[in-house]
Amino acid sequence: MNYNSQIDKALNALHIEGRYRVFQDISRINGRFPKANWVNPDGSKSEIIVWCGNDYLGMGQSSAVIEAMKDGIEQAGVGSGGTRNISGNTVFHKELEIELADLHQKEAALLFTSAYNANEATLSALPKLFPDLIILSDELNHASMIEGIRHGNCEKHIFRHNDVKHLREILKSLDPNRPKIIVFESLYSMDGDFAPIESICDLADEFNALTYIDEVHAVGMYGSRGGGVCEMLGLLNRVDIFNGTLAKAYGVIGGYIAASTRFVDAIRSYAPGFIFTSSLPPSLAAAATKSVRILKNDTGIRKKHQDIAKQLKLRFRGLGLPFDDHGSHIVPIHVGDPVKCKMISDRLLNDYGIYVQPINFPTVPRGTERLRFTPSPVHTQEMVDALVNAMDDLWSHCELSRLKTTA
């Protein structure tokens, strides 16, 4: 066996298909987001505009959040020193968990190193708590949820994306006496569409099932205090377990679940992914706490963010560019070809100083390759104009079809 040859063969297959992923070397400029410095292949540097970041509101550049992190370092140093069970449990972690529980109007919250870790650890531990458990999962759930369900090694059923009728059919076919949990997201980031949360919760009540919702792309963004889509719709009390992140709208790092005190205590005690992982550095917890508190009170930044997203979609629609508008802040432009998708991405970066990463398989199905734009409240009118003009030029250059538009 020639191991190197096999590795080369596998990597070459990605190159041929046009979906080999390239890491771009960028350095965000403190206080000037979404501007960043990009290291060109020849080693030179140039200033670019980031249009695909998940720091949706620019909170990673907030002076107040940065100061909170600095204060945390001054008080506690750099690392946490251990797991939450062994010396890594600090007042900074507990303070953040109190804020997160309040955000979702739950009794308790549990902090993880990432939302991926939170999903995987929690969902894999559920069968230990509920013997003979059945998990019902939306077919487009995030990879972390899929991994958690797989590692739980219990019976699972996949329902068609956002298809309440199909979910009902599955629930009706199951033993009414067995424990069940419905696992889904509030906002699916690749298409920007919302789940029918209330209808799913109605089914959960009817069939005596628990609900687990991933609000990763919605916390901080929606609702009067940034509690997500459930808060926006007045459904916080209808969901049993929330999953969220601190790495997107809050601009820091980390993930969490929020639920009843009893449930949080059980996950804390049974999930290996929590028990055996070192806790977040106290300074990061302090920064996240500050960011959560700010966004609980700043409704203006959320409104401005939605206004910029609406404007960008309106401009793209005027060019006839194909995208699905589900009313969220996510703007995916469908290219449908991995080679052309990467070509446009490369040209935007090299020729126009605009950075947007191509999204291809396995993140999305083959044939649905796209450029996923994430406008923010700190993108200026000039930046929007430059992006729209560049996309107009490149769409024509790649000879991609446009949708008919009406005046």
GULOLO-664386 format. One line per field, with one value per residue (C-alpha): residue number from 1; residue in one letter; chain; x, y, z. Coordinates in steps of 0.2 Angstrom, whole numbers, plus 5000, padded with zeros to 4 digits. Layout:
BEGIN
loti: (NUM	...)
mipa: (a	...)
dose: (A	...)
x: (X	...)
y: (Y	...)
z: (Z	...)
***
This chain:
BEGIN
loti: (1	2	3	4	5	6	7	8	9	10	11	12	13	14	15	16	17	18	19	20	21	22	23	24	25	26	27	28	29	30	31	32	33	34	35	36	37	38	39	40	41	42	43	44	45	46	47	48	49	50	51	52	53	54	55	56	57	58	59	60	61	62	63	64	65	66	67	68	69	70	71	72	73	74	75	76	77	78	79	80	81	82	83	84	85	86	87	88	89	90	91	92	93	94	95	96	97	98	99	100	101	102	103	104	105	106	107	108	109	110	111	112	113	114	115	116	117	118	119	120	121	122	123	124	125	126	127	128	129	130	131	132	133	134	135	136	137	138	139	140	141	142	143	144	145	146	147	148	149	150	151	152	153	154	155	156	157	158	159	160	161	162	163	164	165	166	167	168	169	170	171	172	173	174	175	176	177	178	179	180	181	182	183	184	185	186	187	188	189	190	191	192	193	194	195	196	197	198	199	200	201	202	203	204	205	206	207	208	209	210	211	212	213	214	215	216	217	218	219	220	221	222	223	224	225	226	227	228	229	230	231	232	233	234	235	236	237	238	239	240	241	242	243	244	245	246	247	248	249	250	251	252	253	254	255	256	257	258	259	260	261	262	263	264	265	266	267	268	269	270	271	272	273	274	275	276	277	278	279	280	281	282	283	284	285	286	287	288	289	290	291	292	293	294	295	296	297	298	299	300	301	302	303	304	305	306	307	308	309	310	311	312	313	314	315	316	317	318	319	320	321	322	323	324	325	326	327	328	329	330	331	332	333	334	335	336	337	338	339	340	341	342	343	344	345	346	347	348	349	350	351	352	353	354	355	356	357	358	359	360	361	362	363	364	365	366	367	368	369	370	371	372	373	374	375	376	377	378	379	380	381	382	383	384	385	386	387	388	389	390	391	392	393	394	395	396	397	398	399	400	401	402	403	404	405	406	407)
mipa: (m	n	y	n	s	q	i	d	k	a	l	n	a	l	h	i	e	g	r	y	r	v	f	q	d	i	s	r	i	n	g	r	f	p	k	a	n	w	v	n	p	d	g	s	k	s	e	i	i	v	w	c	g	n	d	y	l	g	m	g	q	s	s	a	v	i	e	a	m	k	d	g	i	e	q	a	g	v	g	s	g	g	t	r	n	i	s	g	n	t	v	f	h	k	e	l	e	i	e	l	a	d	l	h	q	k	e	a	a	l	l	f	t	s	a	y	n	a	n	e	a	t	l	s	a	l	p	k	l	f	p	d	l	i	i	l	s	d	e	l	n	h	a	s	m	i	e	g	i	r	h	g	n	c	e	k	h	i	f	r	h	n	d	v	k	h	l	r	e	i	l	k	s	l	d	p	n	r	p	k	i	i	v	f	e	s	l	y	s	m	d	g	d	f	a	p	i	e	s	i	c	d	l	a	d	e	f	n	a	l	t	y	i	d	e	v	h	a	v	g	m	y	g	s	r	g	g	g	v	c	e	m	l	g	l	l	n	r	v	d	i	f	n	g	t	l	a	k	a	y	g	v	i	g	g	y	i	a	a	s	t	r	f	v	d	a	i	r	s	y	a	p	g	f	i	f	t	s	s	l	p	p	s	l	a	a	a	a	t	k	s	v	r	i	l	k	n	d	t	g	i	r	k	k	h	q	d	i	a	k	q	l	k	l	r	f	r	g	l	g	l	p	f	d	d	h	g	s	h	i	v	p	i	h	v	g	d	p	v	k	c	k	m	i	s	d	r	l	l	n	d	y	g	i	y	v	q	p	i	n	f	p	t	v	p	r	g	t	e	r	l	r	f	t	p	s	p	v	h	t	q	e	m	v	d	a	l	v	n	a	m	d	d	l	w	s	h	c	e	l	s	r	l	k	t	t	a)
dose: (A	A	A	A	A	A	A	A	A	A	A	A	A	A	A	A	A	A	A	A	A	A	A	A	A	A	A	A	A	A	A	A	A	A	A	A	A	A	A	A	A	A	A	A	A	A	A	A	A	A	A	A	A	A	A	A	A	A	A	A	A	A	A	A	A	A	A	A	A	A	A	A	A	A	A	A	A	A	A	A	A	A	A	A	A	A	A	A	A	A	A	A	A	A	A	A	A	A	A	A	A	A	A	A	A	A	A	A	A	A	A	A	A	A	A	A	A	A	A	A	A	A	A	A	A	A	A	A	A	A	A	A	A	A	A	A	A	A	A	A	A	A	A	A	A	A	A	A	A	A	A	A	A	A	A	A	A	A	A	A	A	A	A	A	A	A	A	A	A	A	A	A	A	A	A	A	A	A	A	A	A	A	A	A	A	A	A	A	A	A	A	A	A	A	A	A	A	A	A	A	A	A	A	A	A	A	A	A	A	A	A	A	A	A	A	A	A	A	A	A	A	A	A	A	A	A	A	A	A	A	A	A	A	A	A	A	A	A	A	A	A	A	A	A	A	A	A	A	A	A	A	A	A	A	A	A	A	A	A	A	A	A	A	A	A	A	A	A	A	A	A	A	A	A	A	A	A	A	A	A	A	A	A	A	A	A	A	A	A	A	A	A	A	A	A	A	A	A	A	A	A	A	A	A	A	A	A	A	A	A	A	A	A	A	A	A	A	A	A	A	A	A	A	A	A	A	A	A	A	A	A	A	A	A	A	A	A	A	A	A	A	A	A	A	A	A	A	A	A	A	A	A	A	A	A	A	A	A	A	A	A	A	A	A	A	A	A	A	A	A	A	A	A	A	A	A	A	A	A	A	A	A	A	A	A	A	A	A	A	A	A	A	A	A	A	A	A	A	A	A	A	A	A	A	A	A	A)
x: (5000	5007	4999	5005	4998	4981	4981	4986	4972	4959	4965	4966	4948	4943	4953	4946	4928	4932	4928	4945	4945	4958	4961	4963	4975	4967	4969	4954	4958	4953	4940	4938	4928	4923	4940	4954	4971	4974	4990	4991	4999	5015	5017	5011	4996	4981	4966	4949	4931	4924	4907	4905	4909	4899	4903	4886	4885	4903	4903	4920	4927	4916	4928	4917	4918	4937	4939	4929	4941	4956	4949	4946	4964	4970	4960	4962	4976	4975	4968	4955	4967	4956	4938	4923	4924	4943	4948	4941	4924	4925	4914	4916	4908	4894	4890	4889	4877	4865	4865	4861	4848	4839	4841	4830	4819	4825	4830	4848	4862	4877	4893	4903	4919	4908	4890	4896	4903	4886	4876	4886	4888	4870	4862	4874	4870	4851	4849	4858	4844	4829	4831	4823	4823	4818	4825	4816	4828	4826	4835	4845	4851	4869	4883	4886	4868	4870	4885	4877	4862	4874	4885	4869	4866	4847	4833	4831	4820	4823	4809	4809	4816	4803	4789	4777	4765	4779	4784	4766	4766	4782	4776	4759	4768	4778	4774	4765	4773	4791	4801	4804	4813	4811	4828	4828	4835	4826	4836	4845	4861	4864	4847	4842	4825	4815	4808	4789	4793	4775	4768	4783	4779	4761	4765	4777	4763	4751	4763	4771	4788	4802	4809	4827	4831	4847	4847	4865	4862	4848	4854	4858	4850	4831	4819	4818	4833	4842	4834	4832	4818	4808	4809	4803	4788	4784	4788	4802	4791	4787	4804	4812	4831	4840	4857	4866	4883	4894	4904	4893	4882	4891	4908	4917	4918	4909	4892	4879	4862	4848	4835	4827	4839	4836	4840	4856	4862	4859	4869	4883	4884	4882	4890	4908	4910	4907	4915	4932	4934	4944	4933	4933	4946	4938	4943	4932	4918	4919	4919	4904	4895	4897	4892	4876	4872	4875	4864	4850	4847	4853	4838	4845	4859	4847	4836	4851	4857	4840	4840	4857	4852	4835	4845	4857	4844	4834	4850	4854	4836	4837	4852	4842	4854	4846	4843	4830	4823	4816	4816	4832	4849	4857	4859	4864	4867	4865	4879	4876	4893	4908	4921	4912	4908	4926	4930	4919	4925	4943	4940	4931	4945	4959	4952	4939	4946	4930	4930	4916	4920	4912	4900	4900	4898	4897	4891	4877	4871	4880	4873	4868	4884	4883	4891	4884	4884	4882	4879	4882	4877	4895	4895	4894	4884	4900	4904	4887	4889	4906	4899	4884	4894	4907	4894	4886	4902	4907	4890	4891	4909	4905	4889	4877	4859	4849	4831	4819	4815	4800	4802)
y: (5000	5017	5028	5044	5040	5036	5053	5062	5053	5058	5077	5077	5071	5087	5098	5090	5092	5110	5109	5109	5121	5135	5144	5162	5171	5186	5197	5207	5225	5230	5244	5243	5228	5222	5227	5215	5212	5198	5190	5187	5171	5181	5186	5204	5211	5220	5227	5218	5219	5203	5198	5180	5182	5175	5190	5196	5212	5216	5213	5205	5223	5231	5241	5237	5218	5220	5229	5216	5203	5213	5214	5196	5192	5205	5196	5178	5176	5167	5149	5141	5128	5113	5106	5113	5098	5101	5119	5126	5132	5151	5165	5171	5155	5155	5174	5170	5155	5166	5178	5165	5157	5173	5176	5161	5163	5146	5140	5136	5136	5126	5133	5123	5127	5128	5126	5110	5103	5108	5099	5084	5081	5085	5075	5060	5060	5060	5041	5039	5049	5042	5023	5018	5036	5040	5055	5064	5075	5088	5082	5098	5099	5104	5091	5093	5088	5073	5068	5069	5059	5046	5044	5042	5026	5026	5024	5040	5046	5059	5070	5080	5098	5109	5096	5096	5084	5071	5074	5070	5054	5048	5053	5044	5028	5027	5019	5032	5026	5028	5044	5056	5072	5083	5091	5105	5123	5139	5147	5136	5145	5139	5144	5157	5149	5148	5133	5131	5132	5134	5120	5108	5113	5109	5092	5089	5093	5082	5067	5070	5074	5085	5099	5103	5119	5125	5145	5147	5158	5168	5172	5190	5193	5191	5195	5211	5206	5194	5178	5172	5167	5159	5176	5185	5174	5173	5154	5154	5144	5131	5124	5112	5114	5128	5127	5143	5150	5165	5165	5173	5187	5189	5190	5179	5160	5146	5137	5133	5125	5132	5122	5117	5116	5097	5094	5105	5096	5079	5084	5091	5074	5063	5070	5065	5080	5092	5082	5079	5096	5110	5125	5142	5154	5166	5181	5174	5171	5189	5195	5185	5190	5209	5205	5196	5211	5224	5215	5212	5231	5237	5235	5248	5237	5223	5234	5242	5224	5219	5235	5232	5214	5219	5232	5220	5208	5221	5226	5208	5205	5220	5212	5196	5186	5169	5168	5163	5177	5169	5186	5182	5191	5177	5180	5165	5168	5151	5147	5128	5124	5122	5128	5144	5146	5146	5156	5170	5169	5170	5185	5194	5193	5196	5209	5218	5215	5207	5191	5178	5160	5147	5135	5118	5099	5092	5108	5109	5096	5095	5106	5119	5127	5145	5161	5165	5183	5189	5208	5217	5234	5240	5237	5254	5260	5261	5243	5238	5247	5240	5222	5224	5231	5217	5203	5211	5211	5193	5185	5191	5186	5168	5168	5163	5165	5178	5179	5190	5206	5218	5236)
z: (5000	4995	5008	5000	4983	4991	5000	4984	4975	4987	4987	4968	4967	4976	4965	4949	4956	4960	4978	4986	5000	5002	5019	5016	5027	5034	5049	5054	5058	5076	5076	5057	5054	5041	5034	5035	5029	5016	5013	4995	4988	4983	5002	4999	5009	5003	5012	5009	5014	5023	5017	5024	5042	5056	5068	5062	5072	5073	5092	5091	5088	5102	5113	5128	5124	5122	5138	5147	5140	5146	5163	5164	5159	5172	5186	5181	5168	5152	5154	5165	5172	5170	5167	5176	5188	5192	5195	5179	5187	5190	5194	5176	5170	5182	5178	5160	5163	5173	5158	5146	5156	5158	5139	5135	5151	5157	5175	5170	5157	5154	5145	5132	5122	5106	5100	5091	5107	5116	5102	5101	5120	5124	5111	5113	5132	5130	5128	5144	5153	5143	5140	5124	5117	5099	5091	5077	5067	5053	5037	5036	5054	5057	5057	5076	5079	5067	5076	5093	5087	5080	5095	5106	5097	5099	5087	5076	5062	5049	5044	5028	5030	5039	5034	5048	5039	5037	5056	5061	5051	5059	5077	5073	5069	5085	5101	5112	5128	5122	5126	5111	5107	5091	5086	5074	5070	5071	5056	5044	5039	5021	5014	5027	5030	5047	5055	5058	5077	5083	5073	5078	5096	5094	5088	5103	5115	5105	5105	5122	5115	5121	5109	5106	5096	5089	5088	5084	5069	5078	5096	5097	5081	5083	5097	5108	5119	5106	5113	5095	5084	5098	5108	5092	5090	5109	5110	5123	5135	5121	5119	5132	5127	5118	5110	5106	5102	5108	5092	5080	5084	5101	5093	5105	5106	5116	5115	5128	5131	5142	5150	5166	5181	5182	5164	5164	5180	5171	5156	5167	5175	5161	5145	5142	5130	5144	5159	5150	5141	5149	5152	5142	5148	5161	5150	5136	5147	5154	5136	5131	5146	5142	5124	5129	5141	5127	5115	5127	5127	5110	5098	5086	5080	5076	5066	5056	5052	5045	5035	5027	5023	5015	5005	4998	4993	4984	4974	4970	4965	4953	4944	4942	4953	4959	4978	4991	5002	5018	5027	5037	5037	5026	5008	4998	4979	4970	4957	4955	4949	4960	4948	4943	4962	4966	4951	4956	4974	4968	4956	4970	4981	4969	4958	4969	4987	4992	5002	5001	5003	4991	4999	4991	4995	5008	5017	5003	4991	4974	4961	4974	4976	4982	4988	5006	5010	5028	5028	5044	5052	5049	5030	5023	5008	4998	5002	4996	4980	4977	4980	4969	4954	4956	4956	4941	4931	4936	4934	4916	4914	4920	4908	4922	4919	4927	4933	4924	4934	4933	4935)
***
